[in-house]
Amino acid sequence: MAPDHPEEFVGEDFADARLPRQNWHDRHYTGCNFRDADLSELRTERVVFTDCDFTGADLSGSHHTVTAFRSCTFTRTRLWHSVFRSSSLLGSAFEDCRIRPIEFDEVDFTLVSLGKADLRGVNLTDCRLREANLVDADLRQTVLQSVDLFGARTSGLRLEGADLRGAHVDAALWTSAKLDGAKIEMTQAIAMATAHGLIVEP
């Protein structure tokens, strides 16, 4: 059972801290510095990070359940072999991170910046990427079934071989992304043809 008052950490400096294999529950971190910290195999549940800096941090092998990273910074962060379940990355920014392999299960990426990110082969089924920055990101061979991509910036997005069946997208995606070999449904094929100025007749 979650406590009535989560443990609060505000403006704390955890830079270079060695905190591997920790288990954090029902905590709130606001404006905290985790630069170059060792957080490998960290386990979090019902934890909220707001405006925290994870530049250079090692989060490899970590597991996050019902955890929120709100407007956090991930630059050169190691995230491979980590798991995010029923969690949110709302408004966070990722740059030059080591991400794959990784597991996302019902994760909210709304307003997240993933420009140039390498997410090849990642399963993003049922995730929410509304208004996310995916400019020049590499999502080749990804599974994007039933993903919400409304409002996402997709210029230069690589989706070759991706599975887009059931994905909710704006018309702009059909002209701005690279889609060779992508799997789509018939209704999506019609939307794609229309976006390219074709007239579809029965």
Secondary structure, 3 states (H helix, E strand, C coil): CCCCCCEEEECCECCCCECCCCEEECEEEECCECCCCECCCCEEECCEEECCECCCCECCCCEEECCEEECCEEECCECCCEEEECCECCCCEEECCECCCEEEECCECCCCECCCCECCCCECCCCECCCCECCCCECCCCECCCCECCCCECCCCECCCCECCCCECCCCHHHHCECCCCECCHHHHHHHHHHCCCCCCC
